[in-house]
Amino acid sequence: MNISLTAADNITEVLSKILEFTERRRALITHNITNVNTPGYEPRDLDVMEFANLMTQAISEHIHSQRLLLCDGRHIHFGQEGSFDTTSIADEQAAELLAMDSKEYLCYQTAKLSENLLNSHVAGVLLNRQEILDATPRYF
């Protein structure tokens, strides 16, 4: 087994999961923004801290044992062949803002969208860099 290739594959898998998670979250936040004027609408989000903790655990396991072990969380479940499911959660802070001030609610959602975009961009750049490194011939 070539451990350096395994490490590259594991990093690629983690970055791919981050990109998929941020895409799902982007769609959910966009849905929240679109429904700003929908009576009774309940804003939702994905549990970012849970996802970050699961990725941190997976990377820690990889560092200690050279294997990537993805464990399920309360709202995130990993399946076969790289699949995973996410369950959205109620965003109570957004719901309070929506009930009091739709302008503040939209600012809050836009800030979350910006943060999510940054996370997606960083993961995409790192994934692209990893793919370039994987394609570079090694002469040792």
Order of alpha helices (4+ residues) and beta strands (2+ residues): alpha-beta-alpha-beta-beta-beta-alpha-alpha
